[in-house]
């Protein structure tokens, strides 16, 4: 099977990122409880270099059209989904699938697809030459494969799992829709689309190993840091032109809940570490974050210095 070019297997995914609806950062035990979305299965956790937890995978069977297909082609199989929590504050729902030609040329029994979770087989034709662009452009819900709908349901399950629903501030959720496939050379393209949608297109030179687990984690990490920057800019906009105690009140949540979470490529690997460097040169995530974080610290510091003396 050709592993590069238009006929290569295509990996697609979507990540939703938002603030966990709880008044404080959840401790590790509570995070494990809210992410136990499959009874009896273990929640994965790490504490270094940043606290991170990942739920067991869920699988959703699909048999539907695909925006990147030709003619009557449809995709059949099981989409893989999971939820993560970073720093006790940021929750993500992530769904992905690898689309490959059907091995039998016709629809098999569900046991066949459940034995290959995360893989969708294209039946009745072939993927379009620009299938990745078609997926990133998206189609109205209900007309094609809808990873966003799967993520929304998963995010709602986690947010309803015994949280106090008193988030320390409000910032919008973001959605990152991404594609990856083997190409002759490695490249990455990031775009800010309408509303709170982002797009990410990856091309990876073949290395003789399957990098897709690392690619999925990389895309989740990009979505996390894009959301952090989006949230920071959102809260800064609300504080511009405000002085005194009010500016401290508006920006204090940034210092308490966001600034310490910025840690791009916290879990790097040989496949995705160069991608982070390339993305940062292209988009300037780190430069913008450093400038904005410095502005927040300066405003909070200056406002605190000019507070009148006396008991608080």
C-alpha positions in Angstrom: 0.0 0.0 0.0 1.3 3.5 -0.9 2.0 5.4 2.3 2.4 8.8 0.8 0.4 11.1 -1.5 -3.3 11.4 -2.1 -4.0 7.7 -1.8 -2.3 7.3 1.6 -4.4 6.5 4.7 -5.7 9.7 6.3 -5.9 10.4 10.0 -8.6 12.9 11.1 -9.6 14.3 14.5 -11.3 17.0 16.4 -10.5 18.4 19.9 -12.8 20.5 22.1 -11.1 22.4 24.9 -12.7 24.3 27.8 -12.5 25.3 31.4 -13.5 22.6 33.9 -16.7 23.9 35.6 -15.3 23.9 39.2 -14.3 26.7 41.5 -10.8 25.4 42.2 -8.3 23.1 40.5 -9.4 19.5 41.0 -7.0 17.3 43.0 -5.8 14.2 41.4 -8.3 11.9 43.1 -11.2 14.0 42.0 -9.9 14.2 38.4 -9.7 10.4 38.3 -13.3 10.2 39.4 -14.7 12.6 36.7 -12.7 10.9 34.0 -13.8 7.3 34.9 -16.2 7.3 32.0 -16.0 3.5 31.6 -16.6 1.7 34.9 -13.8 -0.6 36.1 -11.2 0.9 33.7 -8.2 2.9 34.9 -7.6 6.6 34.4 -4.1 7.3 33.3 -2.3 10.1 35.3 1.1 11.8 35.3 2.4 14.5 37.7 5.6 15.6 35.9 6.3 18.0 34.3 2.6 19.0 34.6 -0.4 17.3 36.1 -2.3 15.5 33.4 -4.9 12.7 33.3 -6.5 10.8 30.5 -9.7 8.8 30.5 -10.2 5.3 29.1 -11.1 5.3 25.4 -14.7 5.2 24.2 -15.7 3.8 20.8 -18.6 5.1 18.7 -19.8 3.1 15.8 -20.5 5.1 12.6 -21.8 4.3 9.1 -22.1 7.5 7.2 -21.0 9.7 4.4 -17.6 11.5 4.5 -17.0 14.9 3.1 -13.7 13.8 1.6 -15.2 10.9 -0.4 -15.9 10.5 -4.1 -19.3 9.4 -5.3 -21.2 7.1 -3.0 -18.3 6.4 -0.7 -19.1 6.0 3.0 -17.0 5.2 6.0 -17.8 2.4 8.5 -16.1 1.7 11.8 -15.5 2.8 15.3 -14.4 6.4 16.2 -12.1 6.5 19.2 -12.7 9.2 21.8 -11.2 10.2 25.1 -11.2 13.1 27.6 -8.2 14.7 29.4 -7.8 17.1 32.2 -4.6 19.3 32.5 -3.6 21.0 35.7 -6.9 20.2 37.3 -8.5 23.1 35.3 -8.6 22.4 31.6 -10.8 19.7 30.1 -10.6 18.3 26.6 -12.7 15.9 24.6 -10.9 14.4 21.6 -12.1 12.1 18.9 -10.1 10.6 16.0 -10.1 7.9 13.3 -7.8 6.5 10.7 -9.5 6.2 7.3 -8.2 3.4 5.1 -9.6 1.5 2.1 -12.0 -1.3 3.0 -10.2 -4.7 3.1 -13.2 -6.7 2.1 -14.7 -4.3 -0.5 -18.1 -4.5 1.3 -19.6 -3.9 4.7 -18.5 -6.4 7.3 -20.1 -7.3 10.7 -19.7 -4.9 13.6 -17.4 -7.4 15.3 -14.8 -6.8 12.5 -14.9 -3.0 13.1 -14.8 -3.3 16.9 -11.7 -5.5 16.6 -10.0 -2.5 14.9 -11.1 0.5 17.0 -10.1 3.9 15.7 -10.2 2.7 12.1 -12.9 3.6 9.5 -13.0 1.7 6.3 -14.0 3.6 3.1 -16.5 1.5 1.1 -18.0 2.1 -2.3 -15.2 4.2 -3.8 -12.1 6.1 -2.8 -11.2 9.2 -0.8 -11.0 12.4 -2.8 -7.5 13.7 -3.6 -8.1 16.6 -1.3 -10.0 14.7 1.4 -8.1 16.5 4.2 -9.2 19.9 3.0 -12.8 18.7 2.6 -12.8 17.4 6.2 -11.3 20.6 7.6 -13.9 22.7 5.8 -16.6 20.6 7.5 -20.3 20.0 6.6 -23.6 20.7 8.3 -24.2 18.2 11.2 -26.2 15.2 10.2 -24.9 15.2 6.6 -21.6 13.5 7.2 -19.2 12.2 9.9 -19.6 14.5 12.9 -16.7 14.2 15.4 -17.8 17.5 17.0 -21.1 16.0 18.1 -19.3 13.0 19.7 -17.0 15.4 21.6 -19.9 17.6 22.8 -21.6 14.6 24.4 -18.3 13.5 26.0 -17.5 17.0 27.3 -21.0 17.2 28.8 -20.6 13.9 30.6 -17.4 15.0 32.2 -18.7 18.5 33.2 -21.7 16.9 34.9 -19.6 14.5 37.0 -20.1 16.0 40.5 -18.5 19.4 39.8 -19.7 22.5 41.7 -20.4 24.4 38.5 -18.8 27.6 39.9 -16.0 28.2 37.4 -13.7 31.1 38.5 -14.1 32.9 35.1 -15.7 32.5 31.8 -13.9 31.8 28.5 -15.2 30.3 25.3 -14.6 26.7 24.3 -12.4 26.2 21.2 -12.5 23.5 18.6 -9.4 22.2 16.7 -10.1 20.1 13.6 -7.0 18.3 12.3 -5.8 15.9 9.6 -2.5 14.0 9.3 -1.1 11.7 6.6 2.3 10.5 5.3 3.8 12.8 2.7 7.2 13.1 1.0 8.3 15.8 3.5 7.2 16.9 7.0 5.1 20.1 7.2 2.5 21.7 9.4 -0.2 24.3 8.7 -2.3 26.0 11.4 -5.3 28.3 10.8 -7.7 30.3 12.8 -11.1 29.9 11.2 -14.5 31.6 11.8 -15.7 31.7 15.4 -13.7 29.5 17.8 -12.7 26.9 15.2 -9.1 26.2 14.4 -7.6 23.9 11.7 -4.4 21.9 11.7 -2.9 20.0 8.8 0.1 17.7 9.2 2.2 15.9 6.7 4.8 13.5 8.1 7.6 11.8 6.2 7.4 8.0 6.7 9.8 6.7 9.4 9.1 3.0 9.4 7.0 3.2 12.6 3.4 4.1 13.4 3.4 7.6 14.8 -0.4 8.2 15.1 -0.7 8.0 18.9 2.0 10.7 19.3 0.3 12.8 16.6 -3.0 12.6 18.4 -1.4 13.7 21.6 0.4 16.5 19.8 -2.8 17.8 18.3 -4.4 17.8 21.8 -1.5 19.8 23.1 -1.8 22.3 20.3 -5.5 22.7 21.1 -4.7 23.1 24.8 -2.2 25.9 24.3 -4.4 27.7 21.7 -7.2 27.7 24.2 -4.9 29.0 27.0 -3.8 31.9 24.7 -7.4 32.5 23.6 -8.6 32.6 27.2 -5.7 34.9 28.2 -6.6 37.4 25.4 -10.3 37.2 26.3 -9.6 38.1 29.9 -7.2 40.9 28.9 -9.8 42.4 26.6 -12.2 42.7 29.6 -9.5 44.4 31.7 -8.3 47.0 29.2 -9.1 50.5 30.5 -10.0 49.2 34.0 -8.0 50.5 37.0 -7.5 49.9 40.7 -9.1 47.0 42.6 -11.3 46.2 39.6 -8.3 45.4 37.4 -6.9 43.1 40.1 -10.3 41.4 40.4 -10.5 40.8 36.6 -6.9 39.6 36.1 -6.4 37.7 39.3 -8.0 34.5 37.8 -5.3 34.6 35.0 -2.5 34.5 37.6 -4.2 31.9 39.8 -5.5 29.5 37.2 -3.9 30.0 33.8 -0.3 31.3 33.7 1.3 28.2 35.3 -0.3 25.8 32.7 1.7 27.1 29.8 4.1 24.4 28.9 4.3 23.5 25.2 5.6 20.1 24.3 5.6 19.0 27.9 5.7 15.4 26.8 7.8 15.5 23.6 8.8 12.6 21.4 11.0 12.3 18.4 8.1 12.5 16.0 6.4 15.7 17.3 9.1 17.7 18.9 10.2 19.2 15.6 6.6 20.0 14.8 6.3 22.2 17.9 9.3 24.2 16.9 8.0 24.7 13.3 4.5 25.6 14.6 5.9 28.2 17.0 7.9 29.8 14.3 4.9 29.9 12.0 2.2 31.2 14.5 4.3 32.8 17.3 2.3 31.2 20.2 5.1 31.6 22.7 6.0 35.2 21.8 2.4 36.3 22.1 1.9 34.4 25.4 5.1 35.9 26.9 4.0 39.4 26.0 0.5 39.0 27.3 1.5 37.3 30.5 4.0 40.0 31.2 1.3 42.7 30.6 -1.0 40.9 33.1 1.7 40.6 35.8 2.7 44.3 35.3 -1.0 45.5 35.6 -1.7 43.4 38.7 1.6 44.5 40.3 1.0 48.3 39.6 -2.6 48.1 40.8 -1.5 46.4 44.0 1.2 49.0 44.7 -1.4 51.8 44.5 -3.9 50.2 46.8 -4.5 52.3 49.9 -3.1 51.0 53.1 -5.4 49.4 55.7 -7.0 46.1 56.5 -8.5 44.0 53.7 
